[in-house]
């Protein structure tokens, strides 16, 4: 037994290590480990009651995590992008996939609808990891992608409500739709009422105990209670766990719940993926390898074009639309979860063998995404995908003939403030931003702001950056990776131009100065300087001494301050 565990952990570690090198989600490593350790490969373990039980725990916990992400207040705050972009994306993908599945299979209409919507879902954890790795979470493209993923999480409510219907009686479209709407509405209303008026006071009483163990047990008891209740009424226990997550998402303790459950999250989720991998029928998949290959290609191509079309209709730039579509063009954990939930609850919506093939298609599509992104980055860096000279403009307006002395890259609060200071001194400037909404708003307010990709040398030249005309470039971006690429592009367009950058900390300051920025001011440090200066003035220190101190710290690129902080920490 101990040898089997040692070999399995070694295999799991090697897979996690290798897959993370290629930026593939670690959960897929556990699935692959389950396949390798299962009855069709190394035969370390057989599918037993213990593994079936652990897999069911993983399913319940994964549904709980999904439910915890669906916070009504959060969804309402992003309702325009979520219910606009997100709903259109899912509908477009489902509409394109449904006729293909209906024509090629003998599934029922409800089963085909379920699978079509299921395949429209993307990998939330994988895509968020991709955005984090690319430093795009706070970019316009990242926010658009996040909105789509949030809608997909919300869609899990009616999809989950479909499961007991698929397990039941003969098909009646009108009755089924009404049942789904009633059950989904009941879940949402129940969450709002129970979460706010029942669970909040209960959790408040637990918190007053000041016991982390009691708090954790209250969370687990909530999950198990609702799973048992739903199971008692003949509904999937996973639906109860999903409801438990939604209930806790409506309490003021949602963030603490997420923090306390984080250490256990990977453990429970790994149970699900390991059991899923062990249960895959490899001989069946080997016999249908060509179906899986064609399915992966079809899924990725259909989702890519559907999402790209929707994004372009919503006036997202072609570059961002392309990247959003590429990131979301795979299947996701939700599809795996639906298929496994149907399998464990003996819901015959589609034949068992077809479910195995769909599982393989989703898994392979998730593993292909990082490869496609690597190819995209390679082609994009060589200028093979887009013509960077064609900077897209709002309302097809022609670029004004502005002889800008200063180019501002990024028009958030920092760029806006600098533009106001330049206008006050009557210094001609031009600002560039990749957020269409921000550009439109700034143009209406009278600022010289244009849409464009600041990381493109050709775009910077087209929008006015010239060696003898431009006196300074201000990089006011809140994304360090994009700021680096912007500085490189500016250097290529005008090697001797003075570049001033806004950064968040001293590490980013050093990195951007190494790229060629003349000045890279850390926001937190500079605000501390202003506060410290006021303190020293109040204490009677002469102004010239304070100025000398601040000049010395800035001239050394804050090295003296960094050394003092590091010495204090040690």
For each residue, the residues with C-beta under 8 A, 3 or more apart:
1: 4 5
2: 5 6
3: 6 7
4: 1 7 8 37 44 45
5: 1 2 8 9
6: 2 3 9 10
7: 3 4 10 11 37 42 44
8: 4 5 11 12 33 37 44 45
9: 5 6 12 13
10: 6 7 13 14
11: 7 8 14 15 33 36 37 42
12: 8 9 15 16 29 30 33
13: 9 10 16 17
14: 10 11 17 18
15: 11 12 18 19 29 30 32 33 36
16: 12 13 19 20 26 29 30
17: 13 14 20 21
18: 14 15 21 22 29
19: 15 16 22 24 25 26 28 29 32
20: 16 17 23 24 26 29
21: 17 18
22: 18 19 370 371
23: 20 129 130 133 370 373
24: 19 20 28 29 126 366 367 370
25: 19 28 29 123 125 126 129 366
26: 16 19 20 29 30 266
27: 30 31 125 269 270 273 333
28: 19 24 25 31 32 273 363 366 367
29: 12 15 16 18 19 20 24 25 26 32 33
30: 12 15 16 26 27 33 34 269 270 273 274 277
31: 27 28 34 35 273 274 276 277 363
32: 15 19 28 29 35 36 277
33: 8 11 12 15 29 30 36 37 274 277
34: 30 31 37 38 273 274 275 276 277 278 279 280
35: 31 32 38 40 41 277 278 280 282
36: 11 15 32 33 41 42 277
37: 4 7 8 11 33 34 41 42 44 45 274 277 278
38: 34 35 41 42 43 44 45 47 277 278 279 280
39: 43 45 46 47 278
40: 35 43 280 281 282 283
41: 35 36 37 38 282
42: 7 11 36 37 38
43: 38 39 40 46
44: 4 7 8 37 38
45: 4 8 37 38 39 48 51 278
46: 39 43
47: 38 39 51 52 275 278 279
48: 45 51 52
49: 52 53
50: 53 54
51: 45 47 48 54 55 274 275 278
52: 47 48 49 55 56 275 344
53: 49 50 56 57
54: 50 51 57 58 271 274 275
55: 51 52 58 59 271 272 274 275 276 279 340 344
56: 52 53 59 60 237 344
57: 53 54 60 61 268 271 272
58: 54 55 61 62 268 269 270 271 272 273 274 275
59: 55 56 62 63 238 272 337 340 341 344
60: 56 57 63 64 223 227 237 238 241
61: 57 58 64 65 223 241 264 265 268 269 271 272
62: 58 59 65 66 268 269 272 333 337
63: 59 60 66 67 160 238 239 241 242 245 337 341
64: 60 61 67 68 223 241 242 244 245
65: 61 62 68 69 245 261 265 269
66: 62 63 69 70 153 156 242 245 334 337
67: 63 64 70 241 242 243 244 245 246 247 249
68: 64 65 245 246 248 249 254 257 258
69: 65 66 124 150 153 245 249
70: 66 67 75 153 154 156 157 245 246 249
71: 74 75 249 250 254
72: 75 76 188 191 192 249 250
73: 76 77
74: 71 77 78 150
75: 70 71 72 78 79 82 150 154
76: 72 73 79
77: 73 74
78: 74 75 81 82 147 150
79: 75 76 82 83
80: 83 84
81: 78 84 85 86 143 144 147
82: 75 78 79 85 86 87 147 148 150 151 154
83: 79 80 86 87 151
84: 80 81 87 88 314
85: 81 82 88 89 144 147 148 151 310 311 314
86: 81 82 83 89 90 147 148 149 150 151 152 154
87: 82 83 84 90 91 151
88: 84 85 91 92 310 313 314
89: 85 86 92 93 120 148 151 306 307 310 328
90: 86 87 93 94 117 120 121 151 152 155
91: 87 88 94 95
92: 88 89 95 96 306 307 309 310
93: 89 90 96 97 116 119 120 302 303 306 307
94: 90 91 97 98 113 116 117 119 120
95: 91 92 98
96: 92 93 99 100 302 306
97: 93 94 100 101 115 116 119 120 299 302
98: 94 95 101 102 112 113 116
99: 96 102 103
100: 96 97 103 104 298 302
101: 97 98 104 105 107 112 115 116
102: 98 99 105 107 109 112
103: 99 100
104: 100 101
105: 101 102 112 350 354
106:
107: 101 102 111 112 115 349 350 354
108: 111 112 171 349
109: 102 112 113 171 173
110: 113 114 162 165 166 171 176 349
111: 107 108 114 115 166 349 350
112: 98 101 102 105 107 108 109 115 116
113: 94 98 109 110 116 117 162
114: 110 111 117 118 159 162 166 338 349
115: 97 101 107 111 112 118 119 349 350 358
116: 93 94 97 98 101 112 113 119 120
117: 90 94 113 114 120 121 155 159
118: 114 115 121 159 334 335 338 339
119: 93 94 97 115 116 299 303 331 335 358 362
120: 89 90 93 94 97 116 117 152 303
121: 90 117 118 152 155 156 331 332 334 335
122: 126 127 148 149 152 303 327 328 329 330 331 332
123: 25 126 127 330 331 332 333 366 369
124: 69 127 128 149 152 153 332 333 334
125: 25 27 128 129 333
126: 24 25 122 123 129 130 330 332 333 366 369
127: 122 123 124 130 131 145 149 327 328
128: 124 125 131 132 137 146 149
129: 23 25 125 126 132 133
130: 23 126 127 133 134 327 369 370 373
131: 127 128 134 136 137 142 145 146 327
132: 128 129 135 137
133: 23 129 130
134: 130 131 481
135: 132 139 479 480 481 482
136: 131 139 141 142 145 479
137: 128 131 132 142 146
138: 142 143 478 479
139: 135 136 142 143 434 479 482
140: 143 144 320 434 435 436 437 438
141: 136 144 145 320 323 324 434
142: 131 136 137 138 139 145 146
143: 81 138 139 140 146 147
144: 81 85 140 141 147 148 311 316 320 324
145: 127 131 136 141 142 148 149 324 327 328
146: 128 131 137 142 143 149 150
147: 78 81 82 85 86 143 144 150 151
148: 82 85 86 89 122 144 145 151 152 307 324 328
149: 86 122 124 127 128 145 146 152 153 328
150: 69 74 75 78 82 86 146 147 153 154
151: 82 83 85 86 87 89 90 147 148 154 155
152: 86 90 120 121 122 124 148 149 155 156 332 334
153: 66 69 70 124 149 150 156
154: 70 75 82 86 150 151 157
155: 90 117 121 151 152 158 159
156: 66 70 121 152 153 159 160 242 334
157: 70 154 160 161 184 187 188
158: 155 161 162 180 181 184
159: 114 117 118 155 156 162 163 334 338
160: 63 156 157 163 236 238 239 242
161: 157 158 164 165 179 180 183 184 187 239
162: 110 113 114 158 159 165 166 176 180
163: 159 160 166 167 235 236 239 338 341 342 345 347
164: 161 167 168 234 235 236 239
165: 110 161 162 168 176 179 180
166: 110 111 114 162 163 342 347 349
167: 163 164 345 346 347 348 349
168: 164 165
169: 172
170:
171: 108 109 110 176
172: 169 175 176
173: 109 176 177
174: 177 178
175: 172 178 179
176: 110 162 165 171 172 173 179 180
177: 173 174 180 181
178: 174 175 181 182
179: 161 165 175 176 182 183
180: 158 161 162 165 176 177 183 184
181: 158 177 178 184 185
182: 178 179 185 186
183: 161 179 180 186 187
184: 157 158 161 180 181 187 188
185: 181 182 188 189
186: 182 183 189 190
187: 157 161 183 184 190 191 243 246
188: 72 157 184 185 191 192
189: 185 186 192 193
190: 186 187 193 194 243
191: 72 187 188 194 195 243 246 247 249 250
192: 72 188 189 195 196 250
193: 189 190 196 197 198
194: 190 191 197 198 199 247
195: 191 192 198 199 200 246 247 248 249 250 251
196: 192 193 199 200 250 251
197: 193 194 200 201
198: 193 194 195 201 202
199: 194 195 196 202 203 222 247 248 250 251
200: 195 196 197 203 204 250 251 252 253
201: 197 198 204 205
202: 198 199 205 206 218
203: 199 200 206 207 215 218 248 251 253
204: 200 201 207 208
205: 201 202 208 209
206: 202 203 209 211 214 215 218
207: 203 204 210 215 253
208: 204 205
209: 205 206 214 215
210: 207
211: 206 214 215
212: 215 216 260
213: 216 217
214: 206 209 211 217 218
215: 203 206 207 209 211 212 218 219 256 260
216: 212 213 219 220 260 261
217: 213 214 220 221
218: 202 203 206 214 215 221 222
219: 215 216 222 223 248 257 260 261
220: 216 217 223 224
221: 217 218 224 225
222: 199 218 219 225 226 244 247 248
223: 60 61 64 219 220 226 227 240 241 244 245
224: 220 221 227 228
225: 221 222 228 229 240 244
226: 222 223 229 230 240 241 243 244 247
227: 60 223 224 230 231 237 238 240 241 244
228: 224 225 231 232 237 240
229: 225 226 232 233 240
230: 226 227 233 235 236 237 239 240 243
231: 227 228 234 235 236 237 240
232: 228 229
233: 229 230
234: 164 231
235: 163 164 230 231 239 240
236: 160 163 164 230 231 239 240 341 345
237: 56 60 227 228 230 231 240 241
238: 59 60 63 160 227 241 242 337 341
239: 63 160 161 163 164 230 235 236 242 243
240: 223 225 226 227 228 229 230 231 235 236 237 243 244
241: 60 61 63 64 67 223 226 227 237 238 244 245
242: 63 64 66 67 156 160 238 239 245 246
243: 67 187 190 191 226 230 239 240 246 247
244: 64 67 222 223 225 226 227 240 241 247 248
245: 63 64 65 66 67 68 69 70 223 241 242 248 249
246: 67 68 70 187 191 195 242 243 249 250
247: 67 191 194 195 199 222 226 243 244 250 251
248: 68 195 199 203 219 222 244 245 251 253 254 257
249: 67 68 69 70 71 72 191 195 245 246 254
250: 71 72 191 192 195 196 199 200 246 247 254
251: 195 196 199 200 203 247 248 254 257
252: 200
253: 200 203 207 248 256 257
254: 68 71 248 249 250 251 257 258
255: 258 259
256: 215 253 259 260
257: 68 219 248 251 253 254 260 261
258: 68 254 255 261 262
259: 255 256 262
260: 212 215 216 219 256 257 263
261: 65 216 219 257 258 264 265
262: 258 259 265
263: 260 266 267
264: 61 261 267 268
265: 61 65 261 262 268 269
266: 26 263 269 270
267: 263 264 270 271
268: 57 58 61 62 264 265 271 272
269: 27 30 58 61 62 65 265 266 272 273
270: 27 30 58 266 267 273 274
271: 54 55 57 58 61 267 268 274 275
272: 55 57 58 59 61 62 268 269 275 276 337 340
273: 27 28 30 31 34 58 269 270 276 277
274: 30 31 33 34 37 51 54 55 58 270 271 277 278
275: 34 47 51 52 54 55 58 271 272 278 279
276: 31 34 55 272 273 279 280 336 340 359
277: 30 31 32 33 34 35 36 37 38 273 274 280
278: 34 35 37 38 39 45 47 51 274 275
279: 34 38 47 55 275 276 343
280: 34 35 38 40 276 277 285 356 359 360
281: 40 284 285 353 356
282: 35 40 41 285 286
283: 40 286 287
284: 281 287 288 353 356 357
285: 280 281 282 288 289 292 356 357 360
286: 282 283 289
287: 283 284
288: 284 285 291 292 357
289: 285 286 292 293
290: 293 294
291: 288 294 295 357
292: 285 288 289 295 296 357 360 361 364
293: 289 290 296 297
294: 290 291 297 298
295: 291 292 298 299 357 358 361
296: 292 293 299 300 361 364 365 368
297: 293 294 300 301
298: 100 294 295 301 302
299: 97 119 295 296 302 303 329 330 331 361 365
300: 296 297 303 304 329 330 365 368 372
301: 297 298 304 305 329
302: 93 96 97 100 298 299 305 306
303: 93 119 120 122 299 300 306 307 325 328 329 330
304: 300 301 307 308 325 326 329
305: 301 302 308 309 325
306: 89 92 93 96 302 303 309 310 325
307: 89 92 93 148 303 304 310 311 321 324 325 328 329
308: 304 305 311 312 321 322 324 325
309: 92 305 306 312 313
310: 85 88 89 92 306 307 313 314
311: 85 144 307 308 314 316 320 321 324 325
312: 308 309 315 316 318 321
313: 88 309 310
314: 84 85 88 310 311
315: 312 436
316: 144 311 312 320 321 324 436
317: 320 321 392 434 436 451 453
318: 312 321 322 386 392
319: 322 323 386 453
320: 140 141 144 311 316 317 323 324 434
321: 307 308 311 312 316 317 318 324 325
322: 308 318 319 325 326 376 385 386
323: 141 319 320 326 327 376
324: 141 144 145 148 307 308 311 316 320 321 327 328
325: 303 304 305 306 307 308 311 321 322 328 329
326: 304 322 323 329 369 372 373 376
327: 122 127 130 131 145 323 324 369 373
328: 89 122 127 145 148 149 303 307 324 325
329: 122 299 300 301 303 304 307 325 326 365 369 372
330: 122 123 126 299 300 303 362 365 366 368 369
331: 119 121 122 123 299 335 336 361 362 363 365 366
332: 121 122 123 124 126 152 335 336 362 366
333: 27 62 123 124 125 126 336 337
334: 66 118 121 124 152 156 159 337 338
335: 118 119 121 331 332 338 339 358 362
336: 276 331 332 333 339 340 359 362 363
337: 59 62 63 66 238 272 333 334 340 341
338: 114 118 159 163 334 335 341 342
339: 118 335 336 342 343 355 358 359 362
340: 55 59 272 276 336 337 343 344 359
341: 59 63 163 236 238 337 338 344 345 347
342: 163 166 338 339 345 347 348 349 350 355
343: 279 339 340 346 347 352 355
344: 52 55 56 59 340 341
345: 163 167 236 341 342
346: 167 343
347: 163 166 167 341 342 343
348: 167 342 351 352
349: 107 108 110 111 114 115 166 167 342
350: 105 107 111 115 342 354 355 358
351: 348 354 355
352: 343 348 355 356
353: 281 284 356 357
354: 105 107 350 351 357 358
355: 339 342 343 350 351 352 358 359
356: 280 281 284 285 352 353 359 360
357: 284 285 288 291 292 295 353 354 360 361
358: 115 119 295 335 339 350 354 355 361 362
359: 276 280 336 339 340 355 356 362 363
360: 280 285 292 356 357 363 364
361: 292 295 296 299 331 357 358 364 365
362: 119 330 331 332 335 336 339 358 359 365 366
363: 28 31 331 336 359 360 366 367
364: 292 296 360 361 367 368
365: 296 299 300 329 330 331 361 362 368 369
366: 24 25 28 123 126 330 331 332 362 363 369
367: 24 28 363 364 370 371
368: 296 300 330 364 365 371 372
369: 123 126 130 326 327 329 330 365 366 372 373
370: 22 23 24 130 367 373 374
371: 22 367 368 374 375
372: 300 326 329 368 369 375 376
373: 23 130 326 327 369 370 376 377
374: 370 371 377 378
375: 371 372 378 379
376: 322 323 326 372 373 379 380 385
377: 373 374 380 381
378: 374 375 381 382
379: 375 376 382 384 385
380: 376 377 383 384 385 386
381: 377 378
382: 378 379
383: 380 386 387 388
384: 379 380
385: 322 376 379 380
386: 318 319 322 380 383 390
387: 383 390
388: 383 391 453 456 457 458 459
389: 458 459 462
390: 386 387
391: 388 450 451 452 453 456 459 462 463
392: 317 318 451 452
393: 396 397 398 399 450 451
394: 397 436 439 440 443 451
395:
396: 393
397: 393 394
398: 393
399: 393 450 462 463
400: 448
401:
402: 428 430 448 464
403: 428 464 469
404: 407 428 429 430 448 464 469 470
405: 427 428 429 469 470 471 472
406: 422 427 428 429 430 470 471 472 473 474
407: 404 429 430 431 432 460 463 464 465 470 472 473 474 490
408: 411 415 418 419 429 430 431 432 473 474 476
409: 415 431 432 454 473 474 475 476 477 486 490
410: 414 415 431 432 433 454 475 476 477 478 502
411: 408 415 416 419 431 432 433 435 438 439 442 447 449 476
412: 415 416 433 438 476 477 478
413: 416 417
414: 410 417 418 476 502
415: 408 409 410 411 412 418 419 431 433 474 476
416: 411 412 413 419 420 442 447
417: 413 414 420 421
418: 408 414 415 421 422 474 476
419: 408 411 415 416 422 423 429 431 447 448 449
420: 416 417 423 424
421: 417 418 424 425
422: 406 418 419 425 427 428 429
423: 419 420 426 427 429
424: 420 421
425: 421 422
426: 423
427: 405 406 422 423
428: 402 403 404 405 406 422
429: 404 405 406 407 408 419 422 423 448
430: 402 404 406 407 408 448 449 450 463 464
431: 407 408 409 410 411 415 419 442 447 448 449 450
432: 407 408 409 410 411 449 450 451 452 454 459 460 463
433: 410 411 412 415 438 439 442 449 450 451 452 454
434: 139 140 141 317 320 451 452 453 454
435: 140 411 438 439
436: 140 315 316 317 394 439 440 451
437: 140 440 441
438: 140 411 412 433 435 441 442 449
439: 394 411 433 435 436 442 443 449 450 451
440: 394 436 437 443 444
441: 437 438 444 445
442: 411 416 431 433 438 439 445 447 449
443: 394 439 440 446 447 449
444: 440 441
445: 441 442
446: 443
447: 411 416 419 431 442 443
448: 400 402 404 419 429 430 431
449: 411 419 430 431 432 433 438 439 442 443
450: 391 393 399 430 431 432 433 439 463
451: 317 391 392 393 394 432 433 434 436 439
452: 391 392 432 433 434 456 459 460 462 463
453: 317 319 388 391 434 456 459
454: 409 410 432 433 434 459 460 475 477 482 486 489
455: 482 485 486 488 489
456: 388 391 452 453 459 460 489
457: 388 460 461 489 490 492 493
458: 388 389 461 462
459: 388 389 391 432 452 453 454 456 462 463 489
460: 407 432 452 454 456 457 463 464 465 489 490 493
461: 457 458 464 465 466 493
462: 389 391 399 452 458 459
463: 391 399 407 430 432 450 452 459 460
464: 402 403 404 407 430 460 461 469 470
465: 407 460 461 470 473 490 493 494 497
466: 461 469 470 493 494
467: 470 493 494 495 496 497
468:
469: 403 404 405 464 466
470: 404 405 406 407 464 465 466 467 473 494 497
471: 405 406 497 498
472: 405 406 407 497 498 499 500
473: 406 407 408 409 465 470 490 494 497 498 499 500
474: 406 407 408 409 415 418 499 500 501 502
475: 409 410 454 483 486 487 490 499 500 501 502 512 517
476: 408 409 410 411 412 414 415 418 501 502
477: 409 410 412 454 482 483 486 502
478: 138 410 412 502 504
479: 135 136 138 139 482 483
480: 135 483 484 503 504 508 511 512
481: 134 135 484 485
482: 135 139 454 455 477 479 485 486
483: 475 477 479 480 486 487 501 503 508 512
484: 480 481 487 488 511 512 515
485: 455 481 482 488 489
486: 409 454 455 475 477 482 483 489 490
487: 475 483 484 490 491 499 501 512 515 516 517
488: 455 484 485 491 492 515 516
489: 454 455 456 457 459 460 485 486 492 493
490: 407 409 457 460 465 473 475 486 487 493 494 497 499 516
491: 487 488 494 495 497 499 515 516
492: 457 488 489 495
493: 457 460 461 465 466 467 489 490 497
494: 465 466 467 470 473 490 491 497
495: 467 491 492
496: 467
497: 465 467 470 471 472 473 490 491 493 494
498: 471 472 473 518
499: 472 473 474 475 487 490 491 516 517 518 519
500: 472 473 474 475 517 518 519 520 521
501: 474 475 476 483 487 512 517 519 520 521
502: 410 414 474 475 476 477 478 520 521 523
503: 480 483 508 509 512 520 521 522 523
504: 478 480 508 522 523 524
505: 508 509 522 524 525
506: 509 510 522 525 558 561 562
507: 510 511
508: 480 483 503 504 505 511 512 520 522
509: 503 505 506 512 513 520 521 522 557 558
510: 506 507 513 514 520 557
511: 480 484 507 508 514 515
512: 475 480 483 484 487 501 503 508 509 515 517 520
513: 509 510 516 517 518 520 557
514: 510 511
515: 484 487 488 491 511 512
516: 487 488 490 491 499 513
517: 475 487 499 500 501 512 513 520
518: 498 499 500 513
519: 499 500 501
520: 500 501 502 503 508 509 510 512 513 517
521: 500 501 502 503 509 525 526
522: 503 504 505 506 508 509 525 526 558
523: 502 503 504 526 527
524: 504 505 527 528
525: 505 506 521 522 528 529 558 561
526: 521 522 523 529 530
527: 523 524 530 531
528: 524 525 531 532
529: 525 526 532 533 550 553
530: 526 527 533 534
531: 527 528 534 535
532: 528 529 535 536
533: 529 530 536 537 546 550
534: 530 531 537 538
535: 531 532 538 539
536: 532 533 539 541 546
537: 533 534 540 541 543 546
538: 534 535
539: 535 536
540: 537
541: 536 537 545 546
542: 545 546
543: 537 546 547
544: 547 548
545: 541 542 548 549
546: 533 536 537 541 542 543 549 550
547: 543 544 550 551
548: 544 545 551 552
549: 545 546 552 553
550: 529 533 546 547 553 554
551: 547 548 554 555
552: 548 549 555 556 560
553: 529 549 550 556 558 560 561
554: 550 551 557 558
555: 551 552
556: 552 553 559 560
557: 509 510 513 554
558: 506 509 522 525 553 554 561 562
559: 556 562 563
560: 552 553 556 563 564
561: 506 525 553 558 564 565
562: 506 558 559 565 566
563: 559 560 566 567
564: 560 561 567 568
565: 561 562 568 569
566: 562 563 569 570
567: 563 564 570
568: 564 565
569: 565 566
570: 566 567
